[in-house]
Amino acid sequence: MRTLKVELGDRAYPIHIGSGLIDSDLLATVIRGRQVLVVTNESIAPLYLDRVVSALKDFDVATVILPDGESHKHIGTLDVIFSEALTQRFSRNATMIALGGGVVGDMVGFAAATYQRGIDFVQIPTTLLSQVDSSVGGKTGVNHRLGKNMIGAFHQPVAVFIDTDVLTTLPEKEMSAGMAEVIKYGLLGDDEFLAWIESNVDLLMAKDAEAISVAIERSCQMKADIVARDEREGGVRALLNLGHTFGHAIEAHLGYGGWLHGEAVGTGMVLAARLSQAMGMLSDADVARVIAVCERVALPTEPPAGMTPDDFMTHMAIDKKNIDGRLRLVLMHSLGDAYVEDQAPNELLLDVLNACCR
């Protein structure tokens, strides 16, 4: 097992990475009170719920099994979590555990942030995407029909348990989606990691344990370092949104669940690379390299058929990263050197979208 730490003063917490952690004895050590609510979804429950509950045999444990999928990530689903906590008379000393992917983690985190104005929660991410990204950093929330993750809160977990064994049951499509976030870390700030990813794509997609562990640890370390410097996205943390403004527009346009989040981010990173090229920063070879690594992990690299530049502009106009009406995009000076741009010429953005939309 490897343990990283998110350095946030008195709210610092560990990220444990290793085999067999889903029912580790460590889990009980991070829970303060006796009441525990384990929230998962209908896909993960048959695989891992009993193991987690068994590891908590000395606690008063209740469970909630949610429907699976991004389409259920909304305020209405939160009521299921709140109702169970209230029915069980959970106090402020209770702990919620998110057992699942990014959708479960985001919703449970938001429920914990708001139940009785804030209780502890633990992340046990079960997808590659949630292991390398959404389980770390304390961003929680739900979608609104008009925008992705527009309703939420910053609420840090007390611990993250990343069990690499659970990836053996992860569908290939979910594996590809998770690789989008891994690639993102290389593009935004670590060109050596990007080169390592390119050299190890086949091992990663084959779920080689050693390669996967390296990818998870390096991704989590990068995110932990950034979050420690900028917890609430006032500056450098915005770099973690590389590909996400375009990607969130795709998700909103398709109606959450049409594409997986990582699939939308894959295309979003390609669009960010193309706009960076149009602004004179990336070369043809750089863009080809971004496309190639995304294609090698089976990510889409073009917008969904029928999505127009106007569709993109409409959805991106209400992106939560915008400030005073200015569209903020994460672009690249070079591969491995990203920055936040709020002055991208509209005509260049539209040129890129017109060239890519079918």
KAHU-V562450 format. One record per pair of residues at least 24 apart in sequence whose C-alpha atoms are under 7 Angstrom apart, sorted by the first residue. I is the first residue (numbers start at 0). GAP is how many residues later the second one is. D is the distance in whole Angstrom. If there is no record, write none. Layout:
BEGIN
I;GAP;D, I;GAP;D
END
This chain:
BEGIN
3;217;7, 5;218;5, 5;222;6, 6;221;5, 7;220;6, 12;145;5, 12;146;5, 13;145;5, 13;146;6, 14;144;6, 14;145;5, 14;146;6, 15;144;6, 15;145;5, 15;146;6, 16;144;6, 16;145;5, 16;146;6, 17;144;6, 17;145;5, 17;146;6, 18;144;5, 18;145;5, 18;146;6, 19;143;6, 19;145;6, 20;140;6, 20;141;7, 20;142;5, 21;30;6, 21;102;7, 21;139;7, 21;141;6, 22;28;6, 22;29;5, 22;32;5, 23;31;7, 24;30;7, 27;28;6, 29;128;7, 30;64;7, 31;61;7, 32;60;5, 32;61;6, 33;25;5, 33;26;6, 33;60;7, 34;24;6, 34;25;5, 34;26;6, 34;55;7, 34;59;5, 34;60;6, 35;24;6, 35;25;5, 35;26;6, 35;58;6, 35;59;5, 35;60;6, 36;24;6, 36;25;5, 36;26;5, 36;58;6, 36;59;5, 36;60;6, 37;24;6, 37;25;5, 37;26;6, 37;58;6, 37;59;5, 37;60;6, 37;61;7, 38;24;6, 38;25;5, 38;26;6, 38;58;6, 38;59;5, 38;60;6, 39;24;6, 39;25;5, 39;26;6, 39;58;6, 39;59;5, 39;60;6, 39;64;6, 40;24;5, 40;25;4, 40;26;6, 40;27;5, 40;59;7, 41;24;6, 41;25;6, 41;26;6, 42;25;7, 43;56;6, 68;188;6, 69;33;6, 69;186;6, 69;187;5, 70;185;5, 70;186;5, 72;30;6, 72;34;7, 72;69;5, 72;70;6, 73;68;5, 73;69;5, 73;70;7, 74;67;7, 77;29;7, 77;33;7, 91;24;6, 91;27;6, 92;26;7, 93;25;6, 93;26;7, 94;24;6, 94;25;5, 94;26;5, 95;24;6, 95;25;5, 95;26;6, 96;24;5, 96;25;5, 96;26;6, 97;24;6, 97;25;5, 97;26;6, 98;24;7, 98;25;5, 98;26;6, 98;27;7, 99;24;7, 99;25;5, 99;26;5, 100;24;5, 100;25;5, 100;26;5, 100;29;5, 101;28;5, 101;32;6, 101;33;7, 104;30;6, 105;34;4, 105;35;5, 105;36;7, 106;33;6, 106;34;6, 106;35;6, 108;31;5, 108;46;7, 109;30;5, 109;31;5, 109;42;6, 109;43;6, 112;40;7, 112;42;6, 119;37;7, 119;38;6, 120;36;5, 120;37;6, 121;35;5, 121;36;6, 121;37;5, 121;38;6, 122;34;7, 122;36;6, 122;37;5, 122;38;6, 123;36;6, 123;37;5, 123;38;6, 124;37;6, 125;40;6, 125;41;7, 126;40;7, 126;43;7, 127;39;7, 127;47;6, 127;50;5, 128;48;7, 128;49;4, 128;52;6, 130;31;6, 130;85;7, 131;50;7, 131;84;5, 131;87;6, 131;88;6, 132;48;7, 132;87;7, 134;25;7, 136;87;7, 136;90;6, 146;105;6, 146;171;7, 146;172;7, 147;100;6, 147;104;7, 149;170;7, 175;121;5, 175;122;6, 175;123;6, 176;83;7, 176;84;7, 176;85;4, 176;86;5, 177;84;6, 178;118;7, 179;82;5, 179;85;6, 179;86;5, 180;81;7, 181;33;7, 181;37;6, 183;58;7, 184;34;6, 185;150;6, 186;148;5, 186;149;4, 186;150;7, 187;51;7, 187;54;7, 187;148;5, 187;149;5, 187;150;5, 188;147;4, 188;148;5, 188;149;6, 189;146;5, 190;144;6, 190;145;4, 197;95;6, 204;92;7, 238;91;6, 238;99;7, 238;100;6, 238;101;7, 240;89;7, 241;27;6, 241;88;5, 241;89;7, 242;25;4, 242;26;4, 242;29;6, 243;24;6, 244;71;6, 244;74;7, 244;84;7, 248;63;6, 248;66;5, 248;67;6, 262;36;6, 262;37;6, 265;28;6, 265;33;6, 265;34;6, 265;35;6, 266;33;6, 266;34;4, 266;35;6, 266;36;6, 269;31;6, 271;59;6, 272;58;7, 272;59;7, 273;78;7, 274;74;6, 274;77;6, 275;55;6, 275;56;6, 277;70;7, 280;52;5, 280;53;6, 281;51;7, 281;52;6, 301;54;6, 302;53;7, 302;54;6, 304;53;6, 305;52;6, 306;50;6, 307;49;6, 308;41;7, 308;44;5, 308;45;6, 308;48;7
END
